[in-house]
C-alpha cells in the first residue's frame, strides 16, 4: 500500500512573531518502489499538526491548510496566522499533515521539522 509523504528536505524555519505569508507543501504518494506520484487532493481537507518531538498526542497547533488549484497537483498551503508562532513557541518541533475525506484519513508518513526562531 502506498503512503503519503511531503516534499520537505529541510526544516520549515519561521521567526517568532512573523505572520501573513504562505508556506506551500506538495504531497506525494510513495509507490513503494522508489517512485512518487502527486497526491490528488480533490475532495480532501488538509490539516497541519505541530507537536513536541516524540509526543504526537500533544498537539501545539492544529491548522487548516488551503488546497491550491488544481487540487490534482497535490499542493496545500499554510498561511501563517498572527498567533501561530507564539502558540507554538520558540524551538524545534515535529509536524505532519493529515488528509481527511469521506471514509478516508491519512497522515504524512514521516514527520518534518518546524523551527520557530527568535528574530535577531
N, C-alpha and C positions, 0 to 999 in steps of 0.2 A: 504494500500500500504506500502511496506517496505521502509525503508530509509537506507542510508549508514552511517556507523559510523567507527571511527578509534579507535584503541586499546590504547589510551594514558590515563594512570591513573594519571601521574604526568606531570608537565611541562617539555618540552624539554629545557635543560639548556646548553648553549654554552658560552665559554669565548670569549669576544670581540677580534677579530683578528685571532682566530683559524679557520683552514680550512683544507680540504684534507681528510676528513673522511665521512663515510656514516651513516645516521640515517634511520633505517627501520621503516615503518608503515605498519601494517596489517589492511586491510579494510574488514569490515564485513557488511552483510545485517542484519538489525534489523527486525526480522519477526513479531514484534508487539505483540508477545505472551510470551515474556521473553526469547526467544531463538534467537541465532545468527548463521548465516552460513557465510562461507568465500565468499567474493565477487569475482567472476571470472573477471579478468581484461583483458581478451583476447580481442584484437582489440580496447582497450581503451587507452587514454592518461591520465596521472595524473599530476596535477599542484598544487604546494604548494603556498598558498597566505597568506602572513603575513600582518597584519594591526593593527591599533590602536583599542583597545577595544571599541566597540560601534560605530565604524566608518568603517565598512567593505568596503565602497566605496573608502576609502583612502588606497590603497594597497602600502605597503612599499617595498615588494619583491614578485615577481611572478616568480616561478622557476619550470621548467620542472623536473619531477621525473622519475627515471628509473623504469620500471616494471620488477621485478625479475622473473626468470624462476623457475617453471612453472607459468604462469600468473593466472592459476586457483587457486593458493594458496593465492591470494589477497595481495601480498606484493609489495610495492613500496619503493624506496629509494631516499632520499635527499643526494646528495654528496655536502657537504658544500663547496662552492666556495671561492676563495681568498677574494672577496669583499662582500660576503653575510652578514656577521655580521656587517661590517661597514656601509653598506647601510641601514640595519635595525636600528642600533644604540643600545646603552645600554638601558635596560628597560624590562618591561613585556608587551608582545604583544599577540594578538589573532591570530590564524591561522586556516585554513581549507584546505582540499584537494578537488580539483574539478576534477571530472572524466568526460571525453568527448569521444564521439564516433559518428559514423554515426547516426544521429537522436536522440542523447542521450546527456544529460548534467545533472549532479547532483553533489552537494557538500555535504561533510560530515555534518550531521545534527546539531552537537554541535561543536562550536569552541574549540580548545585546546590552551594551553599557550606555547609560546616560550619565554624563558628568555635569554637575552644577558647580561652577567655579566662581570664586569671588572676583569682582571687577578689579583691575589694577588701580 
